[in-house]
């Protein structure tokens, strides 16, 4: 630190208790007492040059980091560990800077490319946090209690990658053109069937609720878990079909409501947008297929028996989870599907950052074709959150009003 910086630190710590020349006076006193030996100007320059030579640090990427050229004109750095896959997205310009890190010190790169030192520092921090630099391990953040961990938390169960590798050959037929054609015909048929029986479907729901009520909740939840589990396997097998890696499958709880999850992080490494879109859509497609099969089985079953009720509940479970998943304003499949289709990674973060740049009157680095989507998404999120909070307030109000009547 410079003398001025030390003075400012002391000023912040002690306020008006010290004089503006406190550090200078302290140095002079220590020099008079021969505690410190203050070198002359030419000696300072010599020491500085020696220090620079000895302490020059070059930052190099780990040898296991892969460069992936994406079709949307950016680069991905991919690093796979035993139980994790990390990605960093960079531009062509950032790539050139990163390649210089192993050749030149940071100060020289800043001077050579005439860039802001903070910009390069942030780029280094992004690489360090992901564990991509030699000799630097990613920081381990302490786990802190938060109310949001009660509303959303998950448990990793196992690494399915070897099992997927052994079994993917049994599901290759799903990705053929012939199967896709048959699937489209089946879904078209079930859609027509659903419209023809929509009144019967609605009336049966009311009848079951009035006759059996809360006794249907547990079987309905179990069927939802079955649907979501098949949904996650759809993601996993599709990613494996495109040679991706699936490192974990587990359980998650949203507001204590159980479900399942699959780590599809490696889908970011798929260079074709169509492939990534199919990985994100695979779960939803599985839900639609389950809905169609349940509808057909319900239509041909005998009214009144257990199978009739079970297939009806399975159809509702698939339909309900489908509606939740397709909402792009929540970070479920609908959101990641929009990211895959548009090619805008971190859509929510970039959308709000776009408005922050407008507020500060800064130029946006976003592509022209992405501006419209970014401009729409952030306001839509705010309206959706407001709508949720208003509905939650009125639900709680109507729930507790009978117990606390207003005079």
Residue pairs with C-beta under 8 A, 6 or more apart in sequence:
1 9
3 23
3 24
3 27
6 23
7 20
7 22
7 23
7 24
10 18
10 22
10 23
11 18
19 25
27 36
27 38
30 36
31 37
31 38
39 47
56 105
57 105
57 106
58 101
58 102
58 103
58 104
58 105
59 101
59 102
59 106
59 124
59 127
59 133
59 134
60 101
60 102
60 133
60 134
61 77
61 98
61 101
61 102
61 127
61 132
61 133
61 134
62 79
62 131
62 132
62 133
62 134
64 79
64 80
65 77
65 78
65 79
65 132
66 77
66 78
66 79
67 75
67 76
67 77
67 95
68 75
68 76
68 77
68 78
68 269
68 271
69 75
69 271
70 76
70 271
71 271
71 272
71 273
72 273
72 343
73 92
74 89
74 90
74 91
74 92
75 89
75 90
75 91
75 92
75 94
75 95
76 87
76 88
76 89
76 90
76 268
76 269
77 87
77 88
77 90
77 98
77 127
77 130
77 132
78 85
78 86
78 87
78 269
79 85
79 86
79 87
79 130
79 131
79 132
80 86
80 245
81 131
83 159
83 247
83 248
84 247
85 245
85 247
85 263
85 265
85 266
86 130
86 131
86 132
86 138
87 130
87 265
87 268
87 269
88 126
88 127
88 130
88 132
89 268
89 345
90 98
90 123
94 123
97 109
97 113
97 115
97 120
97 123
98 123
98 127
100 109
100 112
100 113
101 109
101 124
104 112
106 117
106 120
106 121
106 124
109 115
109 120
110 116
110 117
110 120
124 133
127 133
128 136
128 138
128 139
129 138
129 139
130 138
131 137
131 138
150 256
151 254
151 255
152 252
152 253
152 254
152 255
153 252
153 253
154 250
154 251
154 252
154 253
154 261
155 250
155 251
155 252
156 248
156 249
156 250
157 248
157 249
157 250
157 251
158 248
158 249
158 250
159 247
159 248
160 236
160 246
160 248
160 249
161 240
161 245
161 246
161 247
164 236
164 237
164 240
164 246
165 240
167 237
168 237
168 240
168 241
171 237
171 241
172 241
173 179
174 237
175 238
175 241
183 289
186 289
186 292
187 288
187 289
187 292
190 291
190 292
190 295
190 296
193 295
193 296
193 299
194 201
194 295
197 295
197 299
201 312
201 315
204 312
205 312
205 316
208 216
208 309
208 312
209 216
216 313
219 310
219 313
220 313
220 316
220 317
221 257
221 258
223 310
223 313
223 314
223 317
224 259
224 317
224 320
224 321
225 258
225 259
225 260
226 314
226 317
227 287
227 290
227 314
227 317
227 318
227 321
228 259
228 260
228 321
229 260
230 286
230 287
230 290
231 260
231 283
231 284
231 286
231 287
231 321
231 325
232 249
232 260
232 261
232 262
232 283
233 262
233 286
234 282
234 283
234 285
234 286
235 262
235 264
235 279
235 280
235 282
235 283
236 246
236 249
236 262
236 264
237 282
238 278
238 279
238 282
239 245
239 246
239 264
239 266
239 267
239 279
240 246
242 270
242 275
242 278
242 279
244 264
244 266
244 267
244 269
244 270
244 279
245 266
246 262
246 263
246 264
246 266
247 263
247 265
247 266
248 262
248 263
249 260
249 261
249 262
249 263
250 260
250 261
251 258
251 259
251 260
251 261
252 258
252 259
252 260
252 261
253 259
264 279
264 280
267 276
267 279
267 280
267 340
268 276
268 345
270 276
270 279
273 340
273 341
273 343
276 340
277 337
277 340
277 341
279 340
280 333
280 336
280 337
280 339
280 340
281 333
281 337
281 340
283 325
283 333
284 322
284 325
284 326
284 333
284 337
287 318
287 321
287 322
287 325
288 318
288 322
290 314
290 318
291 315
291 318
291 319
291 322
294 311
294 312
294 314
294 315
294 318
295 311
295 315
297 307
297 311
298 308
298 311
298 312
298 315
301 307
301 308
301 311
302 308
324 330
324 332
325 332
325 333
325 334
326 332
326 333
326 334
326 337
327 334
327 335
328 334
328 335
328 337
328 338
329 335
329 380
329 381
329 384
331 348
335 347
335 348
338 344
338 347
339 345
339 346
339 347
342 370
342 373
343 370
344 350
344 370
344 373
344 374
347 373
347 374
347 377
348 377
348 378
348 381
350 366
350 374
351 373
351 374
351 375
351 377
351 378
351 381
352 378
352 381
354 364
354 366
354 371
354 374
354 375
354 378
355 378
357 363
357 364
358 364
364 371
366 374
